[in-house]
Amino acid sequence: MWRRDTTAEPGFARRRLFASLIVTILALGAAYAGGNHVLEQLSAVTRGLALAQARSDELQRLIFAAKLSWDAVALVVALGSFSAFAYLYRQASIRRRAEIELRRRIGEQERVLFEVSAMSTMMELLHISRSQAEANQVIGEVLPQLLPSVSGGLYVVRPSNGTLELQYKWGDGAMAKVFAPDDCWALRRSRTHLVERTRSAIMCRHIEHTRQGCLCAPLVGHGEILGVLHLAGGENDSLSQDILRLAGVLAEQLSLALGNLRLQETLRSRSERDPLTDLYNRRHLELSAERELARASRHGHALSFIMLDVDHFKLFNDNNGHEAGDAVLREVAEVLKRHTRVEDIACRFGGEEFLLLLPGCPLEDAYQKAEAIREAIAQLRVTAAGTTLSRITASLGISCHPQHGQQTEDLIRAADVALYKAKGAGRNQVVATSAPGDVMLFGVDDVASVV
């Protein structure tokens, strides 16, 4: 069959050059758009053009064999101009922008899911925390993950004096360890206080002058101020809207958690402490004594008990009223607090009697501590209802594990017997079974006979 020689036709070289240019341009557009399928098609077209120098009809068969998009073929053949490239480039750009937007939205959704998951875990752990120390550990794990691009700190109000104490901080920002409520505008305004770098604003006094954007969010629960969440951006940076949104949510969640924790501590304190003197009550002491006694037996350590009774306490109530008696008990309790270590346990045992539990304290050291307490009480000057009360004295008895007993009841009974020995000997003194100096001495057999 006779075939026409198309290479000899006028303009064939020009069409072949133009087709090669179009294929090259399409290849660049396809590579930019990331379309692997189009690249495969154009690769087939390129191979076809290498063979198309002899027969243009072979070029068409290769195009069909490679399954090139009919739209692309129509543009290359029919238009034969740069508009084909413009169209494909426009489509690739649209696709690229759509992919970028899709990735952005997916990233936002992943970040929101992470924030929800992290806050949910944090709130669950905070609700079962038993102390502020446990809560600080939980907060320290989660907040830096939620707010990695900023520095910050959590302040909690001290119930004793109302100041705010730094519990946990992250990042490089400098923060005050303690400040008064009046030093923070957020607490004074009862709402979030934002200082933006781009605008002049009143800085809280507990924050050093800085060019950073910063924020203070008050933590309020059950109608009282619980603390402050403080955030600070990077150098010359303001806090973004996402960080402000997240800070608001965190402030609400932390307020609930810290409020519940404060309520638990209050209820636990009321169940373990005497409301008048703020010392531990008898129930707490008995539980602690069993634990400390088991520890002392296991490690071979000493464990001393000091029983204290205010001398002639009834006269304070009879002569000056119960208000005077309460004032005496509070002042004696303050003496005990000043003369006890962190590991010691001081409790109001009942009425005007107090009991001290001294882990790891041998009898000789317990005697010295008891003597220091006796002297401190004798120096008290207590005023009630405008009247200065008469001199306050106390008698003290000491027992020690293991020489005076193996059980809590036996040790408390031995200390009580020693106390009554002191009262019988004239009051305002310390009595133990074995102690240095001028202490009254009596043997174990005497204790047993008294019991």
Residue pairs with C-beta under 8 A, 6 or more apart in sequence:
3 55
3 57
6 12
6 55
6 56
6 57
7 53
7 54
12 56
15 80
16 49
16 52
16 53
18 80
19 49
19 52
19 59
19 76
20 49
22 76
22 84
22 85
23 42
23 45
23 46
23 49
23 76
25 84
25 85
26 38
26 42
26 72
26 76
26 84
26 85
26 88
27 39
27 42
27 46
29 85
29 88
29 89
29 92
30 38
30 39
30 42
30 88
30 92
31 39
32 89
32 92
32 96
33 91
33 92
33 95
33 96
34 95
34 96
34 99
35 92
38 69
38 72
40 66
41 66
41 67
41 68
41 69
41 72
42 68
44 62
44 63
44 65
44 66
44 68
45 62
45 63
45 66
45 68
47 62
48 58
48 59
48 62
48 63
48 66
49 59
51 58
51 59
51 62
52 58
52 59
52 62
63 73
72 84
72 88
75 83
75 84
75 87
75 88
76 84
115 146
115 246
118 142
118 145
118 146
119 142
119 146
119 249
119 250
119 253
121 142
122 138
122 139
122 141
122 142
122 253
122 257
123 253
123 256
123 257
125 138
126 135
126 138
126 139
126 254
126 257
126 258
126 260
126 261
127 257
127 260
129 135
129 138
129 261
130 264
131 261
131 265
132 156
132 167
132 261
132 265
135 167
135 257
135 258
135 261
136 154
136 167
136 168
139 154
139 167
139 168
139 254
140 168
140 170
143 152
143 154
143 168
143 170
143 250
144 170
144 171
146 246
146 250
147 170
147 231
147 243
147 246
147 247
149 233
149 234
149 243
150 171
150 231
150 232
150 233
150 234
150 239
150 243
151 169
151 170
151 171
151 172
151 173
151 231
151 232
152 169
152 170
152 171
152 173
152 229
152 230
152 231
152 232
153 166
153 167
153 168
153 169
153 170
153 173
153 175
153 230
154 166
154 167
154 168
154 169
154 227
154 228
154 229
154 230
154 254
155 164
155 165
155 166
155 167
155 179
155 227
155 228
155 229
155 230
156 164
156 165
156 167
156 226
156 227
156 258
157 163
157 164
157 165
157 181
157 225
157 226
157 227
158 164
158 165
159 262
162 180
162 181
163 178
163 179
163 180
163 181
164 178
164 179
164 180
164 181
164 184
164 206
164 227
164 228
165 177
165 178
166 175
166 176
166 177
166 178
167 227
169 175
171 232
173 212
173 232
174 208
175 206
175 207
175 230
176 206
176 207
179 205
179 206
181 187
181 188
181 225
182 188
183 204
183 205
183 206
184 193
184 204
184 205
184 206
184 216
184 218
184 228
185 193
185 202
185 204
185 216
186 192
186 193
186 204
186 216
186 217
186 218
186 228
187 216
187 218
187 225
187 228
190 218
190 220
191 218
192 215
192 216
192 217
192 218
192 247
192 248
192 251
193 204
193 215
193 216
194 201
194 213
194 214
194 215
194 239
194 244
195 201
195 202
195 203
195 204
195 207
195 213
195 214
195 215
196 213
196 238
196 239
197 211
197 212
197 213
197 233
197 236
197 237
197 238
198 238
203 209
203 210
203 214
204 216
207 214
207 216
207 230
207 232
210 232
211 235
211 236
212 232
212 233
212 234
212 235
212 236
212 237
213 232
213 233
213 237
213 238
213 239
214 230
214 231
214 232
214 233
214 239
215 230
215 231
215 232
215 239
215 244
215 247
216 228
216 229
216 230
217 228
217 229
217 230
217 231
217 247
217 248
217 250
217 251
218 225
218 227
218 228
218 251
219 225
219 226
219 227
219 228
219 229
219 251
219 254
219 255
219 258
220 226
220 255
221 255
221 256
221 258
221 259
221 260
221 262
222 259
222 262
222 263
226 255
226 258
226 259
226 262
227 254
227 258
229 247
229 250
229 251
229 254
231 239
231 243
231 247
233 239
233 243
239 247
271 283
272 280
272 281
272 283
272 284
273 279
273 280
273 281
273 284
274 280
274 281
274 347
274 348
276 326
276 329
276 330
276 348
277 329
277 330
277 332
277 333
277 348
278 333
279 333
279 336
279 337
279 346
279 347
279 348
279 354
280 288
280 345
280 346
280 347
280 348
281 347
281 348
282 347
282 348
282 349
282 350
282 355
284 345
284 347
285 345
285 347
285 349
285 355
285 357
286 408
288 345
288 357
289 345
289 357
289 408
289 411
289 412
290 408
292 303
292 345
292 357
292 359
293 303
293 401
293 407
293 408
293 411
295 301
295 359
296 302
296 303
296 359
296 360
296 401
296 402
297 401
297 402
297 406
301 359
301 360
302 360
302 361
302 362
302 363
302 400
302 401
302 402
303 357
303 358
303 359
303 360
303 361
303 400
303 401
303 411
304 357
304 358
304 361
304 362
304 363
304 365
304 366
304 398
304 399
304 400
304 401
305 355
305 356
305 357
305 358
305 398
305 399
305 400
305 411
305 412
305 414
305 415
306 355
306 356
306 358
306 366
306 369
306 370
306 373
306 396
306 397
306 398
306 415
307 349
307 353
307 354
307 355
307 396
307 397
307 398
307 399
307 412
307 415
307 416
307 418
307 419
308 332
308 336
308 353
308 354
308 355
308 356
308 370
308 373
308 394
308 395
308 396
308 419
309 352
309 353
309 354
309 394
309 395
309 396
309 419
309 423
310 328
310 329
310 332
310 352
310 377
310 392
310 393
310 394
311 392
311 393
311 394
311 395
311 423
311 427
311 428
312 393
312 427
313 325
313 328
313 351
313 352
315 390
316 324
316 325
316 328
316 389
316 390
317 324
317 325
320 384
320 385
320 387
320 389
321 384
321 385
323 384
323 385
324 382
324 384
324 385
324 387
324 389
325 352
327 382
327 383
327 384
327 389
328 352
328 382
328 384
328 389
328 392
329 348
329 352
331 380
331 382
331 392
332 354
332 377
332 380
332 392
332 394
333 346
333 348
333 354
335 373
335 376
335 377
335 380
336 346
336 354
336 356
336 373
337 346
338 376
339 369
339 372
339 373
339 376
340 346
340 356
341 358
343 359
343 360
344 356
344 357
344 358
344 359
344 361
345 356
345 357
346 354
346 355
346 356
346 357
347 354
347 355
347 356
347 357
348 354
349 355
355 412
355 415
356 369
358 365
358 366
358 369
361 369
362 400
363 398
363 400
363 403
363 432
363 433
363 434
363 435
364 435
364 436
366 398
366 400
366 432
367 398
367 430
367 432
367 435
367 436
367 437
367 439
370 396
370 398
370 430
370 432
371 430
373 394
373 396
374 393
374 394
374 396
374 428
374 429
374 430
377 392
377 393
377 394
378 391
378 392
378 393
378 394
378 428
380 392
381 388
382 388
382 389
382 392
383 389
393 427
393 428
394 428
395 419
395 422
395 423
395 427
395 428
395 429
395 430
395 431
396 419
396 422
396 429
396 430
396 431
397 415
397 416
397 417
397 418
397 419
397 420
397 421
397 422
397 430
397 431
397 432
398 415
398 418
398 430
398 431
398 432
398 433
398 435
399 405
399 411
399 412
399 414
399 415
399 418
399 432
399 433
400 411
400 432
401 411
403 433
403 434
403 444
404 410
404 411
404 414
404 433
404 444
404 447
405 411
405 413
405 414
413 451
414 433
414 447
414 451
417 447
417 450
417 451
418 431
418 432
418 433
418 442
418 447
419 431
420 450
421 431
421 440
421 442
421 450
422 429
422 430
422 431
422 440
425 431
425 440
429 439
429 440
430 439
431 439
431 440
431 442
432 439
432 441
433 441
433 442
433 443
433 444
433 447
434 441
435 441
